[in-house]
Amino acid sequence: VGADALGDTARRYADEVGLDARFEVRPEIATAASSILVDARGDNRIVVALGANDALSPEFVDSEAATIAAAEVVVLQLENALAATRRAIGIARAAARTIVLN
């Protein structure tokens, strides 16, 4: 996440709901944002500004390897840097964790 209002909101929400979330804070990049646009026919388009998600580093993932390996389920998305997502999958797979790639 970025060091901005959206990043602050994400971290605060995780705390409020008791989510054991880990964040790599990137002050030089804005937090990611997205919108779903629906036209008159009901067709939708998802518009994503990847922001800090695209800067998620494999090194940060490595620093959280014990947490990933201990998780019952590891949920990932492709709106993150692909190298970091691949690294998280590798850690989860080596620990025989359930992986959900959205």
N, CA, C and O of each residue as an XYZ file, in Angstrom:
408
protein
N       0.834     -1.179      0.000
C       0.000      0.000      0.000
C       0.877      1.240      0.000
O       2.043      1.198      0.392
N       0.300      2.331     -0.441
C       1.004      3.596     -0.365
C       0.835      4.206      1.017
O       0.027      3.737      1.819
N       1.595      5.245      1.287
C       1.459      5.986      2.544
C       0.471      7.117      2.299
O       0.834      8.293      2.328
N      -0.781      6.746      2.056
C      -1.811      7.716      1.706
C      -3.118      7.331      2.401
O      -3.161      6.364      3.162
N      -4.171      8.084      2.137
C      -5.448      7.853      2.825
C      -6.010      6.454      2.552
O      -6.530      5.812      3.465
N      -5.911      5.976      1.308
C      -6.416      4.627      1.010
C      -5.621      3.551      1.743
O      -6.193      2.592      2.261
N      -4.307      3.714      1.784
C      -3.469      2.762      2.515
C      -3.767      2.788      4.001
O      -3.836      1.741      4.644
N      -3.946      3.991      4.551
C      -4.308      4.123      5.964
C      -5.631      3.431      6.249
O      -5.778      2.751      7.265
N      -6.593      3.607      5.351
C      -7.909      2.980      5.518
C      -7.789      1.462      5.482
O      -8.411      0.773      6.291
N      -7.003      0.939      4.560
C      -6.830     -0.516      4.460
C      -6.213     -1.079      5.736
O      -6.679     -2.095      6.253
N      -5.186     -0.439      6.238
C      -4.534     -0.933      7.456
C      -5.457     -0.809      8.663
O      -5.509     -1.712      9.497
N      -6.181      0.298      8.762
C      -7.110      0.494      9.879
C      -8.233     -0.547      9.839
O      -8.598     -1.113     10.869
N      -8.777     -0.793      8.643
C      -9.850     -1.785      8.506
C      -9.357     -3.177      8.919
O     -10.057     -3.902      9.626
N      -8.167     -3.539      8.481
C      -7.623     -4.851      8.858
C      -7.529     -4.966     10.379
O      -7.871     -6.003     10.947
N      -7.068     -3.908     11.034
C      -6.993     -3.907     12.493
C      -8.368     -4.040     13.125
O      -8.555     -4.818     14.060
N      -9.344     -3.269     12.608
C     -10.688     -3.258     13.190
C     -11.378     -4.612     13.114
O     -12.106     -4.990     14.031
N     -11.153     -5.344     12.026
C     -11.831     -6.638     11.872
C     -10.970     -7.804     12.339
O     -11.377     -8.959     12.220
N      -9.783     -7.515     12.868
C      -8.925     -8.571     13.395
C      -8.226     -9.393     12.322
O      -7.868    -10.547     12.561
N      -8.030     -8.817     11.152
C      -7.348     -9.508     10.067
C      -5.844     -9.408     10.282
O      -5.305     -8.312     10.432
N      -5.179    -10.539     10.297
C      -3.726    -10.563     10.485
C      -3.063    -10.266      9.149
O      -2.478    -11.149      8.521
N      -3.162     -9.009      8.723
C      -2.655     -8.582      7.415
C      -1.252     -8.019      7.571
O      -0.923     -7.404      8.585
N      -0.437     -8.238      6.557
C       0.921     -7.691      6.515
C       1.003     -6.772      5.305
O       0.595     -7.148      4.206
N       1.521     -5.587      5.502
C       1.559     -4.590      4.430
C       2.986     -4.147      4.156
O       3.739     -3.850      5.084
N       3.356     -4.105      2.891
C       4.590     -3.457      2.480
C       4.190     -2.029      2.102
O       3.529     -1.814      1.086
N       4.585     -1.070      2.909
C       4.208      0.325      2.672
C       5.233      0.958      1.736
O       6.436      0.943      1.998
N       4.723      1.512      0.642
C       5.562      2.161     -0.373
C       5.166      3.629     -0.450
O       4.258      3.975     -1.207
N       5.825      4.509      0.317
C       5.417      5.918      0.361
C       5.530      6.655     -0.967
O       4.877      7.680     -1.165
N       6.350      6.142     -1.874
C       6.546      6.838     -3.147
C       5.505      6.470     -4.204
O       5.523      7.014     -5.308
N       4.600      5.550     -3.870
C       3.614      5.073     -4.840
C       2.228      5.094     -4.186
O       2.095      4.775     -3.004
N       1.218      5.462     -4.936
C      -0.154      5.492     -4.417
C      -0.692      4.080     -4.197
O      -0.300      3.141     -4.890
N      -1.575      3.943     -3.246
C      -2.285      2.684     -3.016
C      -3.138      2.364     -4.245
O      -3.691      3.261     -4.880
N      -3.233      1.100     -4.564
C      -4.046      0.670     -5.711
C      -5.513      1.037     -5.494
O      -5.990      1.131     -4.363
N      -6.204      1.239     -6.595
C      -7.640      1.529     -6.556
C      -8.291      0.908     -7.784
O      -7.656      0.743     -8.825
N      -9.568      0.569     -7.644
C     -10.278      0.004     -8.793
C     -11.750      0.400     -8.735
O     -12.282      0.772     -7.689
N     -12.378      0.306     -9.889
C     -13.818      0.579    -10.011
C     -14.411     -0.399    -11.003
O     -13.736     -0.850    -11.929
N     -15.659     -0.719    -10.806
C     -16.404     -1.527    -11.766
C     -17.408     -0.605    -12.434
O     -18.272     -0.025    -11.777
N     -17.283     -0.476    -13.746
C     -18.176      0.389    -14.521
C     -19.172     -0.493    -15.257
O     -18.782     -1.476    -15.888
N     -20.452     -0.154    -15.183
C     -21.507     -0.931    -15.837
C     -22.226     -0.022    -16.818
O     -22.675      1.067    -16.460
N     -22.333     -0.491    -18.084
C     -23.004      0.328    -19.085
C     -24.505      0.024    -19.106
O     -24.983     -0.811    -18.337
N     -25.233      0.691    -19.970
C     -26.700      0.576    -20.032
C     -27.152     -0.848    -20.359
O     -28.257     -1.236    -19.980
N     -26.332     -1.629    -21.045
C     -26.682     -3.020    -21.374
C     -26.360     -3.986    -20.241
O     -26.708     -5.165    -20.315
N     -25.701     -3.500    -19.200
C     -25.333     -4.360    -18.084
C     -23.950     -4.970    -18.218
O     -23.534     -5.764    -17.374
N     -23.235     -4.603    -19.277
C     -21.860     -5.083    -19.441
C     -20.961     -4.302    -18.495
O     -21.143     -3.102    -18.294
N     -19.982     -5.003    -17.914
C     -19.120     -4.289    -16.979
C     -17.674     -4.294    -17.433
O     -17.236     -5.148    -18.204
N     -16.965     -3.328    -16.937
C     -15.532     -3.181    -17.150
C     -14.913     -2.916    -15.777
O     -15.408     -2.093    -15.006
N     -13.863     -3.601    -15.499
C     -13.144     -3.363    -14.255
C     -11.904     -2.542    -14.601
O     -11.070     -2.957    -15.406
N     -11.802     -1.381    -13.981
C     -10.692     -0.471    -14.221
C      -9.815     -0.481    -12.969
O     -10.287     -0.209    -11.865
N      -8.534     -0.800    -13.157
C      -7.626     -0.931    -12.019
C      -6.400     -0.048    -12.220
O      -5.765     -0.076    -13.274
N      -6.081      0.729    -11.205
C      -4.806      1.449    -11.140
C      -3.970      0.680    -10.118
O      -4.213      0.776     -8.915
N      -2.987     -0.080    -10.596
C      -2.252     -1.019     -9.737
C      -1.474     -0.346     -8.617
O      -1.348     -0.909     -7.529
N      -0.961      0.823     -8.860
C      -0.249      1.552     -7.814
C       0.766      0.678     -7.090
O       1.541     -0.043     -7.718
N       0.754      0.748     -5.770
C       1.728      0.032     -4.940
C       1.622     -1.484     -5.089
O       2.599     -2.192     -4.845
N       0.459     -1.996     -5.485
C       0.348     -3.450     -5.685
C       1.378     -3.945     -6.688
O       1.938     -5.031     -6.533
N       1.625     -3.142     -7.716
C       2.549     -3.550     -8.764
C       4.002     -3.478     -8.303
O       4.902     -3.942     -9.003
N       4.228     -2.903     -7.137
C       5.582     -2.794     -6.592
C       5.829     -3.774     -5.450
O       6.889     -3.737     -4.825
N       4.871     -4.647     -5.171
C       5.071     -5.638     -4.111
C       6.313     -6.461     -4.444
O       6.428     -7.006     -5.542
N       7.227     -6.546     -3.506
C       8.525     -7.154     -3.805
C       8.611     -8.602     -3.333
O       8.044     -8.958     -2.300
N       9.317     -9.430     -4.087
C       9.580    -10.798     -3.629
C      10.319    -10.805     -2.285
O      10.151    -11.731     -1.491
N      11.127     -9.787     -2.033
C      11.843     -9.707     -0.759
C      10.881     -9.541      0.412
O      11.082    -10.131      1.473
N       9.835     -8.736      0.220
C       8.830     -8.605      1.274
C       8.115     -9.934      1.481
O       7.876    -10.343      2.617
N       7.777    -10.602      0.397
C       7.130    -11.921      0.495
C       8.045    -12.873      1.266
O       7.585    -13.597      2.149
N       9.335    -12.873      0.936
C      10.287    -13.729      1.662
C      10.306    -13.402      3.146
O      10.430    -14.301      3.979
N      10.182    -12.117      3.485
C      10.196    -11.728      4.903
C       8.961    -12.240      5.643
O       8.961    -12.318      6.871
N       7.917    -12.587      4.906
C       6.685    -13.113      5.490
C       6.525    -14.611      5.230
O       5.427    -15.149      5.371
N       7.613    -15.287      4.851
C       7.546    -16.706      4.488
C       6.975    -17.575      5.612
O       6.179    -18.476      5.350
N       7.366    -17.317      6.837
C       6.854    -18.126      7.953
C       5.349    -17.959      8.112
O       4.639    -18.924      8.395
N       4.869    -16.745      7.932
C       3.423    -16.487      8.023
C       2.684    -17.197      6.905
O       1.640    -17.807      7.138
N       3.220    -17.121      5.682
C       2.585    -17.789      4.539
C       2.575    -19.292      4.755
O       1.555    -19.944      4.528
N       3.685    -19.845      5.186
C       3.787    -21.294      5.387
C       2.872    -21.793      6.501
O       2.470    -22.957      6.495
N       2.542    -20.933      7.448
C       1.682    -21.323      8.564
C       0.194    -21.148      8.267
O      -0.649    -21.652      9.009
N      -0.131    -20.441      7.191
C      -1.536    -20.172      6.874
C      -2.249    -21.441      6.422
O      -1.657    -22.286      5.751
N      -3.506    -21.572      6.786
C      -4.297    -22.699      6.287
C      -4.620    -22.522      4.814
O      -4.573    -23.475      4.037
N      -4.951    -21.284      4.435
C      -5.290    -20.959      3.051
C      -4.537    -19.682      2.682
O      -4.533    -18.714      3.442
N      -3.901    -19.686      1.510
C      -3.200    -18.510      1.004
C      -3.986    -18.006     -0.206
O      -4.102    -18.697     -1.218
N      -4.526    -16.785     -0.086
C      -5.336    -16.198     -1.150
C      -4.500    -15.132     -1.850
O      -3.941    -14.239     -1.214
N      -4.428    -15.248     -3.181
C      -3.604    -14.351     -3.984
C      -4.423    -13.778     -5.128
O      -5.482    -14.296     -5.483
N      -3.912    -12.706     -5.691
C      -4.562    -12.089     -6.848
C      -3.500    -11.706     -7.868
O      -2.322    -11.579     -7.536
N      -3.923    -11.525     -9.098
C      -2.980    -11.140    -10.138
C      -2.846     -9.631    -10.286
O      -2.202     -9.153    -11.220
N      -3.451     -8.874     -9.365
C      -3.291     -7.428     -9.374
C      -2.078     -7.008     -8.562
O      -1.953     -5.840     -8.196
N      -1.182     -7.947     -8.275
C       0.080     -7.669     -7.607
C       1.216     -7.941     -8.584
O       1.002     -8.514     -9.652
N       2.416     -7.530     -8.214
C       3.582     -7.828     -9.037
C       3.696     -9.345     -9.195
O       3.669    -10.083     -8.210
N       3.821     -9.795    -10.421
C       3.812    -11.227    -10.705
C       4.948    -11.972    -10.003
O       4.736    -13.089     -9.532
N       6.125    -11.400     -9.920
C       7.244    -12.070     -9.261
C       6.937    -12.323     -7.779
O       7.283    -13.377     -7.245
N       6.297    -11.371     -7.126
C       5.936    -11.534     -5.719
C       4.845    -12.591     -5.560
O       4.887    -13.400     -4.633
N       3.872    -12.581     -6.464
C       2.798    -13.583     -6.416
C       3.378    -14.973     -6.627
O       3.028    -15.904     -5.903
N       4.253    -15.123     -7.602
C       4.895    -16.432     -7.842
C       5.667    -16.899     -6.615
O       5.623    -18.076     -6.258
N       6.376    -15.972     -5.969
C       7.158    -16.341     -4.784
C       6.230    -16.809     -3.669
O       6.530    -17.799     -3.002
N       5.126    -16.132     -3.455
C       4.174    -16.541     -2.420
C       3.593    -17.921     -2.729
O       3.415    -18.738     -1.825
N       3.301    -18.178     -3.993
C       2.801    -19.494     -4.386
C       3.851    -20.559     -4.097
O       3.520    -21.635     -3.598
N       5.101    -20.272     -4.402
C       6.173    -21.231     -4.136
C       6.297    -21.562     -2.660
O       6.466    -22.725     -2.293
N       6.216    -20.550     -1.818
C       6.301    -20.763     -0.367
C       5.119    -21.586      0.111
O       5.280    -22.534      0.880
N       3.918    -21.216     -0.353
C       2.709    -21.940      0.065
C       2.735    -23.384     -0.428
O       2.383    -24.302      0.313
N       3.143    -23.583     -1.658
C       3.205    -24.934     -2.217
C       4.201    -25.801     -1.448
O       3.908    -26.958     -1.146
N       5.371    -25.252     -1.129
C       6.387    -26.005     -0.388
C       5.887    -26.414      0.991
O       6.313    -27.432      1.537
N       4.986    -25.621      1.549
C       4.419    -25.922      2.873
C       3.112    -26.703      2.777
O       2.448    -26.933      3.787
N       2.744    -27.111      1.563
C       1.512    -27.873      1.324
C       0.267    -27.134      1.811
O      -0.644    -27.742      2.373
N       0.234    -25.820      1.591
C      -0.922    -25.000      1.961
C      -1.922    -24.984      0.821
O      -1.554    -25.210     -0.332
N      -3.176    -24.720      1.129
C      -4.197    -24.520      0.121
C      -3.991    -23.144     -0.495
O      -3.843    -22.154      0.221
N      -3.982    -23.081     -1.821
C      -3.751    -21.824     -2.529
C      -4.994    -21.472     -3.336
O      -5.504    -22.302     -4.089
N      -5.479    -20.257     -3.183
C      -6.582    -19.739     -3.975
C      -6.047    -18.555     -4.760
O      -5.656    -17.541     -4.182
N      -6.033    -18.689     -6.082
C      -5.591    -17.595     -6.941
C      -6.818    -17.002     -7.596
O      -7.478    -17.648     -8.410
N      -7.125    -15.749     -7.229
C      -8.311    -15.075     -7.743
C      -7.938    -14.294     -8.980
O      -8.793    -13.645     -9.582
